[in-house]
Amino acid sequence: MNWLVLFLAGLVEVAWSQSIKPTQNFTKPVPTIISLVLMAAAVLLLSYAMNTLPVGTSYAVFTGIGAVGAITLGILLNDDPVSVGRMAALALIVGGIVLARVTT
């Protein structure tokens, strides 16, 4: 169950990462509130998952999901560049997440 919560925390972190830019340096009230709520929700879910999962593993998986999601959405929605190096980095992050899950 806590692995599911951790995965959800990572997805919320992805949403949070995408919600930062519309705040325009936290000068827009509604986008800023949305961003802060998403940030708090991500950390709350992460802390819940850490009740039974190792802290290091939880945080590594959480940030890995966030990084992969943010890069992927950046490519799909913002025309961020795609390169062999970025794809290799994504593959390494995903591999690390899988390895952390399998060995915990």
Beta strands, then each sheet from edge to edge (+ up, - down):
end
